[in-house]
Amino acid sequence: MTIPNILLNDGHQLPMLGLGTYQIRGAQGVDQILSAIHDGYRSLDSATNYDNEGIVGKAIRQSGIPRSQFFVTSKLPGKYHRYDDALNAITESLARMGLDYFDLFLIHWPLPKRDHYVEAWKAMITAQKLGLIHTIGVSNFLPEHLDRLTKETGVTPAVNQIEVHPYWINEAGLQADQERGIATEAWSPLGRGSASLKEPVIQKLAKKYDKNAGQIILRWHTQRGIVPIPKSSSLIHQRQNLDIFDFKLTPDEIQAINNLNKPDGRVAGQDPNEYEEFD
């Protein structure tokens, strides 16, 4: 299955769908990622805090597919936001993966109470100049965090990976990214648990388009201009999640899913201004 790309503000191409690898680990994880690769996934999303960079790299090497065909993402944890720590952490992440460069590297959380994210961003700019990273971006950044990066460094992130799903549609975050020329990725794009999959409006659309509920939600993301990063260790679900580009929801149907939004819809109440990332 062919996944379309979008053009980033730095000239690189980002696949419109990626494989989230959170909680995919160990020997079984290698097999799960290999299966996803053979089904057509090329965008693989990892993080230092997922403790799985090694197996993601191993699956890439075992796949027999050239490195140049992959789009590999990892993320910088909060304990490495200091400049020298960040540069060393990027090098260590590459060593764990067995790669020479990342296609995309993100600051995992801004942690404004600690207030070192600009320093981390400067380190990532350096790493990009050194060829260790092609595209630099952020995750869970609010507009004020994004603007500060641009103001203090002159470099705007290419990607912001944020929480988006039917119970937290995050229209404000999406609009803020779009206004700044930043591509939006969605983590937990289906929400956590199965509640959103059971919503009557989504079930009705699944029946209409002969798709499952997850496919409807993923298509809703892409039609809003968002790149979803669904996580699944199920080989069946991995395959199904790819099969979303052969139908199109109407504007009214997109709005009907938007209407599922809840004021307290975040999966774990993780406000980026307050959240203290696990180390």
GIJO-V592444 format. One record per pair of residues at least 12 apart in sequence whose C-alpha atoms are under 6 Angstrom apart, sorted by the first residue. I is the first residue (numbers start at 1). J is the second residue. D is the distance in whole Angstrom. If there is no record, write none. Layout:
I & J & D
I & J & D
//
This chain:
1 & 40 & 6
4 & 16 & 6
8 & 158 & 6
9 & 158 & 6
16 & 227 & 5
17 & 227 & 6
17 & 228 & 5
18 & 43 & 5
18 & 44 & 6
18 & 229 & 5
19 & 44 & 5
19 & 45 & 6
19 & 229 & 5
19 & 230 & 6
19 & 231 & 6
20 & 45 & 5
20 & 229 & 5
20 & 230 & 5
20 & 231 & 4
21 & 46 & 6
21 & 231 & 6
22 & 50 & 6
25 & 52 & 5
30 & 55 & 5
30 & 59 & 5
34 & 59 & 5
42 & 70 & 5
42 & 71 & 6
43 & 70 & 6
43 & 71 & 4
43 & 72 & 6
44 & 72 & 5
45 & 73 & 5
46 & 73 & 6
46 & 74 & 5
47 & 74 & 4
47 & 75 & 4
53 & 97 & 5
54 & 96 & 5
54 & 97 & 5
57 & 97 & 4
57 & 98 & 6
71 & 103 & 5
72 & 102 & 6
72 & 103 & 5
73 & 104 & 5
73 & 105 & 6
74 & 105 & 5
75 & 105 & 5
75 & 106 & 5
75 & 107 & 6
75 & 108 & 5
76 & 107 & 5
76 & 108 & 5
77 & 108 & 6
81 & 116 & 6
81 & 117 & 6
81 & 120 & 5
82 & 119 & 6
82 & 120 & 6
83 & 119 & 5
83 & 120 & 5
83 & 123 & 5
86 & 120 & 6
87 & 123 & 6
101 & 132 & 4
101 & 133 & 5
102 & 133 & 5
103 & 133 & 6
103 & 134 & 5
103 & 135 & 6
104 & 135 & 5
104 & 136 & 6
105 & 136 & 5
106 & 137 & 5
106 & 138 & 4
107 & 138 & 5
107 & 139 & 6
108 & 139 & 5
109 & 139 & 6
109 & 140 & 6
137 & 157 & 5
137 & 158 & 5
137 & 159 & 5
137 & 160 & 6
138 & 160 & 5
139 & 160 & 5
139 & 161 & 4
139 & 162 & 6
140 & 162 & 5
140 & 272 & 6
158 & 182 & 5
159 & 182 & 5
159 & 183 & 5
159 & 184 & 6
160 & 184 & 5
161 & 184 & 6
161 & 185 & 4
161 & 186 & 6
162 & 186 & 5
162 & 187 & 6
163 & 186 & 6
163 & 187 & 5
164 & 186 & 5
164 & 189 & 6
165 & 189 & 5
165 & 190 & 6
165 & 191 & 5
166 & 260 & 6
166 & 261 & 6
167 & 260 & 6
167 & 261 & 4
167 & 262 & 5
167 & 265 & 5
168 & 261 & 5
168 & 265 & 5
168 & 266 & 6
169 & 261 & 6
184 & 226 & 5
185 & 226 & 6
185 & 227 & 4
185 & 228 & 6
186 & 228 & 5
186 & 229 & 6
187 & 229 & 6
189 & 228 & 6
189 & 230 & 6
197 & 213 & 5
215 & 241 & 6
215 & 244 & 6
219 & 244 & 6
//
